[in-house]
Amino acid sequence: MILDDNPGDPTMECVEIHPDELVPLEKGSDGMRTFRTKRSKLKLYTPRKQLFAKKTFEKGDVVRHKRGATIRYGRIVCFVHPDGLYSTSHEEGYNGKDLLECVEINKKPGLLQIIGSDGEPKRFQAQGKDCKIIKVITVDSKGEDTTMHKLDIPEDEDEL
């Protein structure tokens, strides 16, 4: 809220927000925490690194692997170094060079593993540049938790 005490440099009443979550801080039962300051003392700040942080691959993430015209879905189970060496991605997070080892899953509700002819789950390795993290929907239309998880596939990608 802007107070009309001085048209050249008005006093602003601001709401204090949490630095990480960017939600208003509450002051007990009285409402939100506020403070007043002059407009000339304020500076615009946007936490770009937090707002636009790129999600990296982690074990357990569901990915869409697109190579040419082939699209398949999988759950990351391991990181593999291209030369067969020990991968540092297990401790430090995905480093961008390792291959993603995934268990192939069906995109239909339930996300069942695809089983090969030998009775073992089908696995594939993919480069990170060919994969995209897909969000898993774990609630039904009423907002209740469900065991029939679904993939949140955008409409334009579903037809490919």
Backbone bond lengths (Angstrom), bond angles and torsions (degrees), N, CA, C in turn:
res aa  C-N    CA-C-N  psi(-1)  N-CA   C-N-CA  omega(-1)  CA-C   N-CA-C  phi
1 M - - - 1.443 - - 1.533 107.54 -
2 I 1.311 115.90 138.29 1.464 121.19 179.55 1.528 108.26 -103.63
3 L 1.314 116.34 126.02 1.462 121.55 178.32 1.522 108.78 -93.64
4 D 1.328 117.21 138.35 1.465 122.27 -176.97 1.525 111.79 -89.23
5 D 1.328 117.95 58.35 1.461 119.68 178.56 1.533 111.18 -91.40
6 N 1.318 118.34 -32.30 1.460 123.02 -179.96 1.529 107.29 -147.50
7 P 1.343 118.54 110.04 1.468 119.90 -176.10 1.536 113.53 -60.83
8 G 1.305 119.84 -29.60 1.461 122.17 -179.07 1.515 112.73 -75.10
9 D 1.324 117.46 -38.35 1.459 122.68 -179.26 1.528 108.14 -142.11
10 P 1.348 117.81 77.55 1.461 120.27 -174.57 1.528 112.29 -71.37
11 T 1.321 114.67 159.70 1.457 121.84 174.93 1.522 108.08 -84.63
12 M 1.323 115.85 135.60 1.469 121.48 -179.61 1.517 108.39 -111.19
13 E 1.317 116.62 137.84 1.454 121.50 171.90 1.523 106.65 -103.33
14 C 1.327 116.88 119.34 1.459 122.73 -172.83 1.519 110.83 -115.58
15 V 1.307 115.48 154.13 1.457 122.42 175.91 1.521 107.72 -97.70
16 E 1.330 117.00 131.27 1.460 121.77 179.49 1.531 108.80 -80.88
17 I 1.348 116.27 133.03 1.461 120.44 -178.41 1.528 110.66 -118.76
18 H 1.329 114.98 158.17 1.469 121.37 177.32 1.528 107.91 -70.76
19 P 1.340 119.19 131.47 1.463 121.06 -173.91 1.522 114.48 -66.17
20 D 1.331 119.02 -27.47 1.459 120.64 -178.06 1.525 112.63 -94.38
21 E 1.316 116.38 -43.37 1.456 120.75 -173.75 1.529 113.43 -93.03
22 L 1.319 117.81 -13.78 1.461 124.05 179.47 1.531 112.68 55.95
23 V 1.339 115.91 41.61 1.463 122.08 174.17 1.525 107.93 -117.29
24 P 1.345 117.99 150.68 1.471 119.95 -179.28 1.527 112.15 -61.53
25 L 1.332 116.30 140.21 1.461 121.64 175.32 1.519 108.54 -83.89
26 E 1.326 116.26 139.51 1.459 120.46 -178.70 1.517 110.50 -98.55
27 K 1.334 114.51 149.14 1.460 121.88 -179.42 1.523 107.55 -112.62
28 G 1.343 115.99 77.33 1.458 120.00 -178.76 1.512 110.70 61.96
29 S 1.319 116.98 -133.54 1.465 120.85 178.89 1.527 111.43 -97.24
30 D 1.344 117.09 3.83 1.462 120.74 -177.45 1.521 113.92 -83.34
31 G 1.302 118.17 -5.04 1.465 120.37 -179.30 1.518 111.81 113.07
32 M 1.311 116.39 -145.32 1.465 121.58 -175.63 1.521 111.60 -91.15
33 R 1.340 115.26 152.25 1.460 120.31 176.70 1.522 108.40 -77.72
34 T 1.312 115.45 130.54 1.466 120.44 -179.93 1.515 110.01 -128.15
35 F 1.325 115.17 162.03 1.461 121.26 174.25 1.517 107.77 -148.98
36 R 1.333 115.84 158.05 1.468 121.58 179.94 1.518 109.75 -114.75
37 T 1.335 114.25 142.39 1.458 120.39 178.42 1.526 109.03 -155.95
38 K 1.317 115.33 161.92 1.470 120.70 177.17 1.525 109.18 -78.03
39 R 1.312 116.07 148.05 1.469 121.45 -178.90 1.528 111.62 -61.60
40 S 1.308 118.53 -35.55 1.456 121.69 -178.59 1.536 112.13 -67.92
41 K 1.332 117.85 -21.39 1.465 121.75 -179.74 1.532 112.39 -85.64
42 L 1.333 117.10 -14.99 1.461 121.17 -177.43 1.521 111.27 -82.30
43 K 1.314 114.99 153.39 1.447 119.79 175.49 1.523 106.97 -138.73
44 L 1.314 116.13 138.37 1.461 120.62 -179.21 1.519 109.32 -71.56
45 Y 1.314 115.90 134.26 1.461 121.00 -179.30 1.523 108.88 -138.84
46 T 1.296 115.76 128.06 1.456 121.73 174.94 1.519 107.69 -125.59
47 P 1.327 118.38 118.22 1.468 120.13 179.39 1.525 110.61 -75.25
48 R 1.325 116.50 76.31 1.459 121.74 -173.80 1.520 113.00 -61.76
49 K 1.324 116.81 -38.70 1.461 119.22 -178.02 1.524 111.58 -62.98
50 Q 1.326 117.00 -35.22 1.455 119.92 179.55 1.524 111.55 -81.21
51 L 1.317 117.08 -39.58 1.458 120.02 -177.56 1.525 112.47 -70.60
52 F 1.330 116.81 -37.40 1.453 120.75 -175.02 1.525 112.52 -113.54
53 A 1.317 116.73 29.34 1.466 120.25 179.79 1.522 109.18 -65.79
54 K 1.315 116.11 133.38 1.451 121.29 -179.05 1.519 108.84 -83.29
55 K 1.312 116.61 129.72 1.453 121.10 -179.55 1.517 108.78 -75.97
56 T 1.319 116.41 130.40 1.457 121.16 178.00 1.525 109.42 -100.01
57 F 1.316 115.25 164.02 1.456 121.03 -177.94 1.531 110.23 -72.16
58 E 1.329 116.00 138.46 1.453 123.44 176.15 1.523 108.07 -134.29
59 K 1.328 115.98 158.14 1.460 119.67 176.25 1.520 108.81 -61.06
60 G 1.321 115.81 136.75 1.456 120.93 179.18 1.520 113.68 95.93
61 D 1.338 118.24 -14.12 1.467 120.70 178.07 1.527 110.10 -68.55
62 V 1.323 115.75 147.25 1.459 121.22 174.43 1.519 107.12 -96.62
63 V 1.340 116.31 130.55 1.460 121.33 -177.24 1.522 110.65 -124.86
64 R 1.328 114.37 155.21 1.461 122.05 171.03 1.518 106.36 -106.86
65 H 1.330 116.60 121.97 1.458 122.00 179.98 1.517 107.97 -104.97
66 K 1.322 116.01 119.42 1.460 120.86 -179.45 1.516 108.03 -119.02
67 R 1.306 115.48 119.19 1.464 121.93 179.28 1.516 106.71 -133.19
68 G 1.324 116.80 106.95 1.464 120.53 -174.94 1.512 109.19 68.15
69 A 1.338 115.84 -124.76 1.466 120.42 178.97 1.522 111.89 -96.35
70 T 1.322 117.67 -2.64 1.460 121.84 -177.01 1.522 110.64 -90.53
71 I 1.320 115.08 128.77 1.470 121.28 176.09 1.518 107.61 -122.85
72 R 1.321 116.12 129.36 1.456 120.50 174.37 1.517 108.77 -140.41
73 Y 1.315 113.87 156.74 1.452 121.04 -176.62 1.522 108.91 -115.40
74 G 1.330 116.30 145.85 1.453 119.79 -179.52 1.516 111.63 -156.12
75 R 1.323 114.58 164.35 1.467 122.27 176.62 1.522 107.11 -110.13
76 I 1.339 116.28 128.46 1.463 121.16 -177.25 1.530 109.21 -68.88
77 V 1.337 115.32 127.60 1.463 119.93 177.87 1.524 111.79 -115.59
78 C 1.342 117.39 -19.08 1.459 118.61 -174.53 1.530 109.57 -163.69
79 F 1.325 116.22 158.62 1.457 122.91 171.07 1.521 107.45 -110.27
80 V 1.335 117.00 134.01 1.454 121.51 -177.13 1.518 108.94 -122.24
81 H 1.335 116.49 129.07 1.464 121.28 176.36 1.526 108.18 -72.24
82 P 1.335 119.13 137.61 1.471 120.95 -177.97 1.527 114.17 -58.36
83 D 1.329 117.77 -29.68 1.461 120.89 -178.99 1.522 112.46 -95.65
84 G 1.313 118.58 6.05 1.449 121.77 179.01 1.516 114.33 84.44
85 L 1.337 117.74 3.76 1.465 121.32 178.92 1.517 109.69 -77.72
86 Y 1.344 116.20 172.38 1.454 120.31 177.46 1.527 109.50 -69.34
87 S 1.292 117.03 133.72 1.462 122.11 -178.23 1.531 110.99 -89.44
88 T 1.323 116.41 135.06 1.463 120.86 176.18 1.529 111.72 -82.90
89 S 1.324 117.51 -6.28 1.464 121.17 -178.50 1.525 112.28 -65.63
90 H 1.320 117.47 -20.71 1.469 119.78 -179.77 1.528 111.16 -66.52
91 E 1.334 117.52 -39.42 1.463 120.56 -178.32 1.518 112.81 -93.97
92 E 1.315 118.20 -39.94 1.463 122.08 -170.31 1.529 113.96 -100.23
93 G 1.311 118.06 -3.38 1.457 120.68 -175.03 1.514 110.31 94.25
94 Y 1.302 116.00 165.74 1.469 122.35 -175.07 1.522 110.26 -58.84
95 N 1.353 116.13 130.14 1.462 120.36 -176.04 1.524 114.01 -98.83
96 G 1.321 119.00 -1.78 1.463 121.77 177.05 1.516 114.16 91.41
97 K 1.322 118.18 -15.25 1.461 121.31 -177.91 1.524 112.38 -104.05
98 D 1.308 117.15 -29.94 1.457 121.15 -175.45 1.523 111.74 -69.95
99 L 1.314 114.80 157.94 1.456 121.19 173.20 1.519 108.55 -86.67
100 L 1.315 115.97 150.08 1.460 121.37 177.41 1.519 107.54 -97.20
101 E 1.322 117.17 122.95 1.459 119.87 175.11 1.513 107.26 -97.59
102 C 1.329 115.50 124.02 1.455 120.95 -173.41 1.525 110.86 -126.68
103 V 1.324 115.49 151.47 1.453 122.36 169.08 1.510 105.72 -95.14
104 E 1.330 116.44 125.12 1.462 120.38 -176.60 1.520 110.17 -70.49
105 I 1.346 116.41 135.77 1.465 121.63 -179.81 1.519 109.53 -125.77
106 N 1.315 114.99 157.78 1.455 121.99 177.50 1.526 107.67 -83.70
107 K 1.336 117.58 138.88 1.465 120.00 -177.07 1.526 113.38 -79.63
108 K 1.325 118.09 -6.56 1.466 121.50 178.88 1.527 109.55 -70.76
109 P 1.342 118.07 157.61 1.471 120.18 179.63 1.527 111.69 -52.38
110 G 1.319 115.45 136.22 1.452 122.54 -176.28 1.515 111.36 111.23
111 L 1.338 116.88 -28.34 1.470 124.10 177.64 1.531 112.02 49.91
112 L 1.328 116.13 50.98 1.457 120.94 -179.36 1.518 110.91 -72.53
113 Q 1.336 115.66 146.83 1.461 120.63 176.32 1.524 109.04 -69.97
114 I 1.335 115.45 144.87 1.460 120.61 175.67 1.524 106.75 -88.38
115 I 1.331 115.45 124.83 1.454 121.66 -177.03 1.525 109.16 -97.62
116 G 1.333 116.34 133.64 1.458 122.03 179.03 1.515 111.77 -78.85
117 S 1.344 116.22 178.86 1.462 121.64 -178.09 1.528 112.18 -67.14
118 D 1.337 116.91 -22.38 1.463 120.80 179.70 1.528 112.70 -86.41
119 G 1.326 117.95 1.15 1.457 122.18 178.82 1.519 114.05 88.13
120 E 1.337 118.49 -1.11 1.459 123.70 178.74 1.535 109.45 -97.97
121 P 1.334 117.18 151.96 1.472 119.00 175.91 1.532 111.04 -61.69
122 K 1.329 116.75 139.34 1.467 120.88 177.94 1.519 108.86 -70.55
123 R 1.324 116.28 135.23 1.463 122.31 178.00 1.514 108.85 -120.89
124 F 1.325 114.95 153.09 1.457 119.88 172.49 1.513 109.01 -145.96
125 Q 1.326 114.92 155.07 1.459 121.11 176.18 1.522 107.29 -112.43
126 A 1.327 115.61 140.42 1.457 120.69 -177.66 1.517 109.89 -142.32
127 Q 1.314 115.38 153.40 1.458 120.64 173.82 1.523 108.25 -82.81
128 G 1.317 115.82 149.60 1.457 120.93 -178.68 1.516 113.51 -61.44
129 K 1.343 116.68 -30.78 1.471 119.30 -178.25 1.528 112.15 -69.36
130 D 1.342 118.19 -20.13 1.457 122.20 -179.95 1.525 112.37 -94.19
131 C 1.333 117.29 -0.93 1.464 121.33 -174.33 1.523 111.69 -115.60
132 K 1.309 114.16 153.88 1.459 121.51 177.31 1.524 107.55 -137.19
133 I 1.324 116.48 134.62 1.464 120.44 179.36 1.527 109.27 -72.29
134 I 1.318 115.65 131.99 1.460 122.48 -179.81 1.528 108.43 -111.24
135 K 1.318 116.22 134.76 1.462 121.44 179.73 1.531 109.25 -76.86
136 V 1.330 115.76 139.79 1.461 122.24 178.50 1.522 108.39 -103.13
137 I 1.328 116.48 127.53 1.464 122.00 179.18 1.524 107.60 -89.79
138 T 1.344 116.50 119.63 1.466 121.03 -176.36 1.521 113.30 -110.85
139 V 1.344 117.05 5.96 1.469 120.87 179.24 1.523 109.30 -123.58
140 D 1.339 116.23 153.80 1.457 120.25 178.04 1.524 110.72 -88.33
141 S 1.325 117.19 -172.36 1.465 121.63 -176.33 1.529 112.60 -66.24
142 K 1.338 117.45 -19.97 1.469 121.27 179.36 1.522 112.12 -89.77
143 G 1.352 117.64 -3.96 1.454 121.25 -179.85 1.514 114.22 87.89
144 E 1.331 117.17 9.93 1.461 121.11 179.86 1.522 109.44 -95.52
145 D 1.330 116.76 148.50 1.461 121.38 178.09 1.524 110.07 -62.83
146 T 1.335 115.29 143.90 1.457 120.78 179.99 1.518 109.70 -137.75
147 T 1.320 116.24 156.23 1.463 120.48 177.53 1.526 111.51 -90.65
148 M 1.310 117.71 -14.20 1.471 122.14 177.85 1.523 108.75 -87.43
149 H 1.322 116.71 77.45 1.463 121.55 -179.05 1.521 109.97 -68.57
150 K 1.343 115.06 147.01 1.465 121.81 179.23 1.516 108.76 -128.08
151 L 1.338 115.53 159.13 1.460 121.38 175.53 1.511 109.20 -91.25
152 D 1.317 116.70 140.22 1.462 122.49 176.48 1.525 107.47 -91.33
153 I 1.330 115.84 81.26 1.463 121.89 -177.63 1.523 107.96 -93.80
154 P 1.339 118.24 124.34 1.464 119.81 176.94 1.528 111.12 -59.88
155 E 1.316 116.60 149.91 1.469 122.74 -175.71 1.533 112.27 -57.04
156 D 1.346 117.93 -43.40 1.453 120.62 -176.61 1.523 112.51 -67.40
157 E 1.330 118.96 -26.87 1.463 121.86 179.46 1.507 111.84 -84.23
158 D 1.331 117.01 -23.07 1.468 120.90 -176.46 1.526 111.48 -66.41
159 E 1.310 117.88 -30.31 1.455 121.35 -176.04 1.518 113.28 -81.24
160 L 1.331 117.91 -16.78 1.454 120.81 -177.95 1.501 113.52 -66.86
